[in-house]
Amino acid sequence: MILILSLFACGSADYSGGDATAGAEVYASTCESCHGADGMLGVEVNGVAAADLTFETNDLSDDGIADAILNGVGEMPAQALDDTQTADCIAYMRATFGS
């Protein structure tokens, strides 16, 4: 029972409380080339435009955004970020694109 709970705890991260200032650098190096500085660029990959983050940031939970970043979605590939980088990127997205 303890092993099962330990495995479950290792699989979940808390993505709240990230540093938006640090997240700006993560976003610039990881996300900006497809989503743009304003979050709305929508570069096409295989005929599918990148998501408009001004909408997605408001529609998804932190876990939902983290899942998209870390596992990819549609034509967007998974990004190799650690939990801190992911939390920082989410904080930046919420501060910049959230309403």
C-alpha positions in Angstrom: 0.0 0.0 0.0 2.8 2.4 0.9 4.6 1.6 -2.4 1.4 2.4 -4.4 0.9 5.7 -2.6 4.6 6.6 -3.2 4.4 5.9 -6.9 1.2 8.0 -7.1 2.9 10.9 -5.3 5.9 10.8 -7.6 3.7 11.1 -10.6 2.1 14.3 -9.7 3.7 17.7 -9.4 2.4 21.0 -8.2 2.7 23.5 -11.0 1.3 26.5 -9.0 3.6 29.1 -7.6 6.0 29.3 -10.5 8.2 32.3 -11.1 6.8 34.3 -14.1 10.1 36.2 -14.6 12.0 32.9 -14.9 9.2 31.6 -17.0 9.7 34.4 -19.6 13.1 32.8 -20.5 11.6 29.3 -20.7 8.8 30.5 -22.9 11.1 32.5 -25.2 13.4 29.5 -25.7 10.7 26.7 -25.8 7.4 28.1 -27.0 7.8 31.5 -28.7 8.9 30.2 -32.1 5.5 28.6 -32.7 3.1 30.5 -30.4 4.8 34.0 -30.8 5.7 36.6 -28.2 2.0 37.5 -28.0 0.8 33.9 -27.7 -1.2 34.1 -30.9 1.3 33.4 -33.8 -0.1 30.0 -34.7 2.7 28.7 -36.8 1.4 25.7 -38.8 2.9 22.2 -38.5 1.5 19.7 -40.9 -1.3 22.0 -41.7 -2.3 22.5 -38.1 -1.8 26.0 -36.5 -0.3 26.3 -33.1 -2.8 27.0 -30.3 -3.7 30.6 -29.5 -2.4 30.7 -25.9 -4.6 33.8 -25.1 -7.5 31.3 -25.1 -5.8 28.1 -24.0 -4.2 29.7 -20.9 -7.7 30.7 -19.6 -9.4 27.4 -20.6 -6.9 24.9 -19.1 -5.9 24.2 -15.5 -2.2 24.2 -14.5 -2.2 20.4 -14.8 -3.8 20.7 -18.3 -1.2 23.2 -19.5 1.6 21.0 -18.0 0.2 17.9 -19.7 0.2 19.7 -23.1 3.8 21.0 -22.5 5.3 17.8 -21.2 3.4 15.3 -23.4 2.6 17.3 -26.5 -0.8 17.7 -28.1 -1.8 17.3 -31.7 1.2 18.3 -33.8 2.9 19.9 -30.9 5.8 17.7 -29.6 6.5 17.1 -26.0 8.9 19.5 -24.5 11.8 18.4 -22.3 11.2 20.7 -19.2 11.6 19.8 -15.6 8.9 20.6 -13.0 10.3 24.0 -12.1 10.7 25.1 -15.7 7.1 23.9 -16.4 5.7 25.8 -13.3 7.7 28.9 -14.3 6.4 28.8 -17.9 2.8 28.3 -16.7 3.2 31.3 -14.3 4.5 33.4 -17.2 1.7 32.3 -19.5 -0.9 33.1 -16.9 0.7 36.6 -16.2 1.0 37.4 -19.9 -1.9 35.8 -21.6 -4.4 35.2 -18.8 -7.4 37.4 -18.3 
